[in-house]
Amino acid sequence: MHQPFYKDLVSGEYKLPWTRMHALKDYYGMVRVLEEFPKVRQTFNLVPSMMVQLEEYASGEARDPFLQLALKPAEELNDGERAFLLRHSFYSDPQRMIYRYPRYGELFDAWQRQKASGTRAVFGAQDFRDLQMWSQLAWFDEEFQAQDPEVRGWVAQGRGFTVADQHRMGEKQRQIVGQVLPEYRKLAATGQIEISTTPYYHPIMPLLCDSNIAGVAHPNVPLPARFRYPGDARMQLAMAREYCERVFGAKPVGLWPSEGSVSDEVFTIAAELGFEWAATDSGVLNRTLGQAIGVDGLYRPYQWRQNERTMGVIFRDHFMSDLIGFVYSRMDAVAAAEDFLRRIRDNCAGILNAGRDALVPIILDGENAWEYYDHNGRPFLRELYRRISEDGRMRAVTVSEALRLMAPQPLDHIFPASWIGANFDVWIGAEEDNLAWTQLLRARQTYDSATGVPDEQRRLAMEELLIAEGSDWCWWYGPEHESANRPEFDQLYRSHLANVYRFLNLAPPEELSRPILRITVPEVQVPPSGPISPVIDGEVTSYFEWIGAGTYRVDERSGSMHGKKFVIQEVHYGSDGINFFVRSDFHPGYEEELRGMEARLTLQSLRNAETSHVTVSFADGGQIVEEFAPPAEASLHRVLEVRIPLAVIAVKNGGGLRFQFSLWQGGLPIDAVPQQGWIEMKTTDPIELAE
């Protein structure tokens, strides 16, 4: 459970609302649901930079402009505030969190029309008040939506909210946030959960200790000037243990190093401070042992030892954990839980037959996955926990329990890397990342050389440095990830660095006034410009045969969670007035995997919303599974090409259609275009297409 520190220590204002929003939706409910399954034990990793913000929200002291505007009477909003609300009120998955509530979906559609037409006067005062309510209510935990009379009443009411409703909704948020840490404290006291932690402001500790270590995992990666402050890593870890002791009454013994980032120096510091175990990813184990490790090597604990210091270590099953994080949200809850446990049993069969237990480490993001699930993932989690509770050969245990139950394998070193790609490329090496590190180093060196600064200001300057050392800023720099809030993250990072200089009574350097971010390349969608009639042979037979087709090129920045698999590179589509054609180009390197996949097309007439489904098996060069009259055809070689008669999908007289395209393998969704919504083709009339 993690959020960066969004508070500006100079202004006292929270620059983004995500700690509060996830507290409403995830932090309480994820642990609360375990009370229904007392046999299920879990480890929750709580990051202090998130928890200290929760305490401030619960006390009512947090100054959050996003919440303030959500609670302001709609009649009193000025033009700038209305524009702010429209921009920031739809940060939810449309299918699972917006269209789930009819009024919220109605407002979202109205806003989309407003943006498309360029008009400004679509929303009245009541529309804005309903939007203010729904932008918050959609994030309320499932328990409160189902059990709390006021929240349940607002959800049922749907529209026509009052100023009094806004006021009570704000009070209810504070009450819910105030229940989060006590719930963890309660279950930790019973032993049902173990609480581990992360360095206070979530830095990538190996890079704090020595940024040049990134060159071990990625030789010749471009690196900025060397940042070497192992004392800062020690301080971040010590602060985290002390904070957890104050909140929960005991110092944690377990450590999830930020982003699973490890090194021998980090383990040495952690062991010296009293940590007994740490967790990271299976990719790090592979590089540590110099070979790909199967489940027999992965499904066991290890013990790292150097210079009389020891650390228990477990390695995350990357594939199984990512199934929960990225795949099962697109499946029925029962089928997903059944598939997950079947795979675990299959993986463990050989180990059990050899006469030993298997330890399966499932470790994943505690908050960001669930908004893509039905009802915030609660049906899936309940089904999974029920099945585990009833299984006589399987136990859900905390990490400390697992380490007591199984003898570890020895490790004399740990490869320096993170859970992403077994390197540090997300946080260092790209132009934006390296500039961020350069500016951090300058601020850190300025702190070292500053003199005559009062103790309290010097303390605040150090706190701003520790905040700026957090991993989240460089998560959004570089080419890997995308978010609507990237500009805000960039501004907030530079503000933290500027505050270092202010607290030291120095003028911030001019470079901090300029964005670090470069231009973001979004997804590209070009509508059809003419009729097409390609040969369905799985080859790009001629450059000209797809001229006039529409194109959808995938944006591969993966957002707040890393691990999404992109197989589809781009999709082309069009019509000759009789048939609908689709071509998919795939990324190189997936040729062998494609043979075991199938493509699923969902098509919908714009005229009457009648829906059709077409499945293409990739075996034997591409075959349409269903039988249609007139027949459809498909071919897979260099590309996938599909022809579907319009008559089959109830598109008549040049009518329009919209479609979704997805890849499946072994019953699991692998990739989809678009990730949300539909690709729309307004007409199939060849004359209109040519105009």
N, C-alpha and C positions, 0 to 999 in steps of 0.2 A: 504494500500500500504506500504509494509515493506521490508527492507533488513537490515541485520546486517552491522556493520561498518567493511568493508574489508580492510581498509587502515592501514598499519603498520606505526605508528607515528615516529619510528626511521628511517626506510629506506625511508619512503614516498611513498612506492609502494603498489598498490592494489593487494591483494593476490588472489582474485577471481573476475570474471567479471559480476556478476549477477545484480548489480545495473544498469550498463550500458545496459545490454541485455534486461532487463525488461523495461527500459526506452524507448528503441527502439520499443518494441513490445506491451507494455501494458499501461504504465503510461499516455502517451499522448492520445492514441486512446480511452481508457476507458472513459475519460471525454469528449473528442472531439465529440464522437458520440451523446452525449446528445444535442448538438446544433441542431440536426435534430428533436428533440422531446421536444420542450419548455415546454410542460405540465408535463414532468417527472422531478421530483425533487429527488435528492439523497444526501446522506451523504457519503463523502469520508474521510477515516481516513488516514492521512499522518504522517508517522513516521519521526521525525527529522533526525535520523541517516541515513535514506535513502536520504532525501532531501539535506542534506549538501554534500553528495557525488555527487548528480546530479549537484549542483552548481559548483563543482570542475571540473566535466567532461565538462560542458557547457563552462567553461572558458578556457578549453584546458590545465589546470594545472595537471590533473590526470595522474599519471604514471601507466599505465595498461599494464603489459607484454603480456597479452592475445591479446590486440588490437595491440600492437607494432609488435608482430609476424604475426598477420593477415595482416599487412600493409608492411611487409618487402619483398623486391623482392625475389621471390622464388629461383632464381639462387644463392642467397647469403646465403641461409639457411644451417646451419651445421647439422650433424647427430642428435645431441641432440634437436635442434629446430624442425627438421622434426618429430622426435618422439613425441615431445610435441604437435605439431599441430595435429597429428593423434589421440592422446589421448583426446584432448580437443575440437575437431571440430565437434563432433557428439552428443553434449548434447541437443538433440531435440527428440521429439516424432517421431519415424520412420514413422508412417502412416500419420500423419497430417503435419509434418514439414520437413521431409527428402524426402520421396517418392513423395510428392506433386510437387517437382521440379526434373525432370528426371535426370539432370546431378548430382545433390546432391545425389540422390538415387543410381546412377551408382557408384559414388565415395564411398558411404557407403558400397555397395556390394563388391567393390574391396578391401576395408579395411578389411571386414569380411573374405574374401578369403585369404588375406595376413596373418591375424592372425591365421587362421586355418592351413595354410600350413607352417607357420614359416619363410616365405621368407621376404626379406626387400626391394627389388628393384622394386616393382610394380609401384610406383608413380614416374613420371617424373616431371620436373620443371613446365610444364603447368598444370599437374594434381594438383600439390600443389597450384598453383595460383588460379585455379578454386575452390579448396577446401577453400582457404583463403577467397575468395569472398563469397561462399555459406554459410560458417559457420557464416557469419554476415548477409547476405541478407535475410536468412530465418527468422531472428528475426526482420526485418523491419516491422513497422506497416502496416496493410492492406491499410490504406489511402494512404501511400506513394507508396506502390506497385501498386496501381491502378491509382493514380493521379499525382505523381511526374514523369516528363518525363525521368529523368536520371535513377531513380530506376526501373521504368517500362521497360526501355530499357535494363537494365542489366538482369532483370528477363527473358525478351524475348530472349536475346542473349544466355544465358544459359552456354556458354563455351567459351574458347579462350580469357579470360580476359587479360588485359595488366597491366603493372605497373601503368600507368596513371589511369586506372579504380580503382585500389587499393587505390591510393592517394585520388581520388575524393570520393570514398566510405567512407574513414576515415573522410573527411571534412563533408560529409553529415550526418554522425553519430553525430558529434558535433552540427550541426544545429538542428537536431531532438531533441536531449537531451535538447538543449537550449530552446525549445518551451514548455517543460513539465510544469514547475512551472507557467509561464505566462498564460497558458490555465486554470489552476485551479484558478489563481488569477482573471481572467476575469469572469468565471462563478460564482465564489463566490461573486463578486461585483454585479452581476445581481440578486442574490438570488436563482438561479436555483440549486446550490449545497451549502451544509454546510460542512465546513472543521472541523473535530474533530482531535484529536491527541492522542499520546501515550507517556509515559515517554521516554526521549530523546534517550537512547540506548536500549530501549525495554526490560527492566528487568521484572522478575516476582516479582512485588512489595510486595505481602504478604510475600514472602520468604526473601526479603531484610529486611522487618520490623522485621521478626522473622521466621527463617527457621523451628523452631519446630512446627509452625502452620500446617505444612504438616501432622502431626500426628492427627489432628482433623478430616480431611477428610479421612485419611487412618490410623486408629489406629494400632499401633505396626509396622508401616513401619520402616525399618532401616534408621536411620538418622545420618548425620555427626555431628561434633561439632557445637554448636549453632552459627548461623550467625545472629546478631541483629544490624542492622544499618538503623533505620527508617529515619535518616537524609539523607542517600543516596537516598532513595525513594523520599523524598521531593525535593532534589536537581534535580533529574532526571525529575520530573514533572515541577518544576519551569523553568528549562532550556528549556523544550519543549514549554511551553506557550510563553516565551520570544522569542524563535526562530520563532514561527509562527507569532507573532506580527510583527517581523522585515520583514518577507517574504510577509505576506498577509495583513498587516496593521491593524490587530485586533487579540486580544487574543481569542483562541477558548474557548467555554463553554462546549464542549462535549469531552468525554474521552472514548476511547476503551482501558481499561487497558490491557497491553500486554497479549495475549492469553486469554482474558476475565477473568484474575485472579483478584479476589476481596477479601476483608476482611473489617471488620469495621474500622480497623486502616487505611487502604488505603483510604476508603471513607472519613474519617475524614481529612486526609491530603489534599486530592483533594478538598474537600469543602472549607477548609481554604485558599487554593490558588486561589479560584474563579471558579472552575469547577461547572457546574450546573447539568449535567447529565452524566451517565455512562451506558455502555451496557455490558452484559455478556450472558451466555447461559441458556437455559431452564432447563438444569440439575441442575444448581445452584439454580434456583427458587424452584425446587422440594425439594432440600435438605434444603433450607431456611425454607420452609413451612412444611417440614416433611412428604410430601406425593406427589404422582404423580399428576401433575396439567394438566388438560385438556385445550383445546383451550380457553374455557371461562375465565380461569384464566391467560393463557399465553398471549392472545391477548388484553392486556390492559397495560397502564403504571403504575409504582409504584413510591412511594416516600419514600426513606430511611431517617430516622431521629434519631439522637442521640446527646444529649448534645447541643441542639440548632443548630446543623449542619444538613443540608438537602442535598439530592442528588436525582434527578430524575433517575429512572432506567428502562430500557427496557430489555427484555429477548429474546434472539434469538430463533426463531423456528428452532430447530436443524434439524429436518427431512426435512423440505421444503428447507432450505438453502443448505443442503447436496445434495439434488436432483440437484441443479445447479452445485455444486462443483464436484460431482462425477458420476452422472447418465446421465444427459441430453446430455453430450458430445457424447454418443453412440446412440443418436436418431436424427432423422430428426428435423431441426430447428423449422418448423411449428408445428409438432406434440409435440415437447418438450414444446414450449410456450403454446400451447393449454392445455396440460396436467397440467402444472404448475398453470395456472389461474383457470382451472376447480377445482383443489384440493383446492385452496384458497376459491373459492366461496362455495364449499361444506363445508369446515371447518367453514366458517363464517355464514352459513345460520341460524343456531340456535341463534347465537348472534344477528343478524339483526332482526330476527323475535321477539326477546325479547325486541326490541326497543332501542338498543344502537349500537354505532359504534364499529367496530373491528379494532384494530391496529395489523398488521401482521409484526413483525420484521424479515426481511430477511437480514442476515449478513454473509458475506463469504470473503474468501481470494480474494484480488483484482487482483492477477497476475497469480498464478500457475495453475488455472483450464483451462485457455483458450487455451493453446497449445494442449490440447487433443480434442478440438472442431474443426469442419470444419471452415476454414478461421478465426482461432483465436476467434471464438465465435461471430463474428460480425453478421452473419445471424440470430443467435438465439436472440441476444440482440435487434436487430432492430425489429424482429417480436414481441418480448415481449413488448418492449416500445410502438410499434404501437398499440397493442391490449389494453394496459393499457390506452393510450391516448384517445382511442375511446370508452372506457367503461364509461358509465355515472354514475355508482355506485362505482367506484374505483378511488382512487387518490394515486399517488406516492409522498410521502412527506418526508421532512427532519425530523430528530429526534426532533429538537427544535419545528418545526411546530406541530408535533404529540403531544408533551407535552402541547402545548398551546390549542390544540383542544379537549383534553380529560382529565377528572379529574382522578388523580392517586389514587391507593389503597395504604394505609400506610404499611410500613415495619419498625419494630423496630430493625432489625439486618439483616446482610447478611451472609450467610454461607461461610466460607473461602474455595475457590475452584477456578478452572479454567474451561474453556469451554470443556476441554477434560476429560471425565469421572467424572466430578465434583470433581476432586482431583488435586494433583500436581505431580502425579507419573511420568509424562514424564520428569520432571526436577530434581527430587530428589528421593532418595531411592534405585536406582540401584547402583551397585558397581562403575561404571564409573562416574555416576552423583555425588555420594558422594565424590569421590576423587577430582572431579573438584571443588566442594564446599569447601573441605578442603584446597586445594591450594589457592582458592580465599580468604578464611579467613586468611591464613598465610600472604598473600600479603597485605591484608587490615590492619592487626595488625602491620605489619612491617611499613606501611605508618604512622600509628598513633605514633609509637615510634621513627621514624627517626628524627634526629636533624641536624642542620647545613646545610640544603639543600636550595639552592637559590630558590626564589619564583617562577620563571618561570619553573624550573625543578619540583618543588613540584606540580605546577598546571598541568604539563603534566603527572606526576605520578598519580594524581587523575583522570585525563581524561582516562588514561589506565585502572584504576580500574572500572570506570563507564562503559567503553566498555566491560570489562570482566564480568560485572554483567548482560549483555544482555542475553536474553533467548535462543538465537540460538545455543549457544555452547552446552548446555545440551539437546537441541532438538535432536542433533545427537549422544549424548552419550546414553548409555542404550540400551535396546532391541527393542525399538518401531519403529525406523525409519532407512532407508537406503538411501545412496547417494554415487555416485562415488566420491564425494568430501569430504567424511567423514575424510579422512586423512588430507586434507587441512584445514578443520574446526578445527580439533584437534591441528594441528601445529599453526594455527593462534591464538587460545585461549591461548595456552601456551606462544606464543610470546608476547601477550598483557600482561600477568602476568610477564614475564621476563623483559619487558620494565619498569614495575613499579620499579623493583629493580635497573635497570640501571639509571633511572631518579633520584633515591634516592642515587646514587653513591655507590650502593651495588652490590655484585656479585649475580646473580640469583642462587637459590638453584639447585642442581644437578637434583632433581626430575623433573624439568621442561624440561629437555633434553629427557625424556622418554615419549613415547606416553601414553595417558590415555586410548585410544581405546584398546579393546580386539578383539579377532578374530570374524569376521563376517561370519555367516553361510548363503551362498547363496542358491538359488533354486537348487534342485537336479533333474537332468534328466538322466535316465539310459535307453539306448536303449534296445529293445527286444533281448533276447539271445536264444530263441527257440520257436517252435510253441506252441500254447495253444488251448484248447477247453473246456472252462468252461461251467458249467450248468447255464443257465440264470434264476436264482430264487431269485435274490436280496439278497442272503446270501453268505457269504464266506463258502461254503459247505465243502471245504477241503483246507487246506493250500497249497496243491500241485496243485490245478486247475489253479492258476494264476502264477505258477513258469514258468519263461521264458518270462513273460510279460515285456514290457517297463514300466517305472514309471516316473511320473512327480510330484514332491513334491513342493508345493507352498512356496515361500519366502514371509513371512507376514510383513516384514518391509515396511512401507507404503510411504516412500519418503518424499518430502517436504510438503505434505498436509496430515493432519490426518483426518481419518473418513472412509477410505475404509473398506467395509464390506467383510470379508473373510468367506465364507460358505464352499467352496471346500477345503478339506485337501490335497488330492492327487488323481491322475488319473493313472490308469493302462490300458495298451492297448497292443494288439497283434493280431495274425492271425493264422489260421490253413491252409491257402492257398485257402480256399473257403469263409470264413467269416472274417470280421473285428470285434474285440471285444473291448469294452470300459467298464471300471468300474470306478465309482467315489465314493470315501469315503468322508464323510462330517464331519465337526466339530460337536462335541456333543452340544446339546442345540438348534439345529435347526429342531428337528424332526417334530414339529407341523407346522412350517413355510413351510417346504418342501412340504407338501401336497397341498399347493396352488401355487406351482411353476411348471415351465416346463423347460426342458433342450433342448438346440438347438445345434446340431452338424453340422458344416460345414466341408465338406470333399473334398479334391481336389487331383486328380490323378497327380502324378509327371510326368507321360509320356506326357499327353496332356493338363494338367491344367483344365480338365473338372471338374466342381464344382457341388456337390450335397448337399442337405439340409435334415436333419432328425430332427423331433421334437418329444420329449417324454413328454407327459402329466403325471404329478405325481399323478393325481387323480386315485383312485382305484388300487393302487399298480404299476402304470407305464404302459402307453400305447403308442405305436407308432401312431402318428396322421396320417401320410401319409400312403397310400396303395402302397406296393411294391410287385413285382413279380420277383423272389421268395420273400416271406414275411420276414420282419425283426421282431425282438421281443425285449422286454424290461421288466425289473422287478425292482421294488423299495421296499426294506424292510430295512435291516440294511445298505445296500449299493445300488447303482444303477448299474445294469448290462444291457448292450445293445449288441445285435448281429445284424450286418448288412451284408447281402451278398455282396461280392465284385462285383458281376455282376451288382448290383443295382447302384453302384457308379463308374462304368466304370473303374475299376481296373482289368486288365487282365494279365494272364500268369505270376503271381508273381510280378507284378509291384508295385512300391512304392506309398505311399500317404502321405498327411499331413492333419492335422485337427485342428479345434478350438472347444472348448467346453464352453458353457455359460449357466447361469441360469437366468431365467426371472420370474417376478412376477407382475401380474396386468399390463402387457405391459411395465414394466421397467426392464432394465438389472440390475441384482443384483451382479453377480460375473462372472469372465471369466478366463479360463486357455487356453493358457498363457495370461498374461496381454497384451503382445505385440507379434506379429508374429504368428508362427505356431509350433505345435509339429510334427515332421517329422519321418516317418517310411520308411526307404530306400527300403525295400523289404517285400513282403508278401509271398514269396516262402518258404515253410516249410523247404526245404533242406538247403537253404541259411541261414535261421534263426538258424538252428541247428549247422551250421559250426562254 
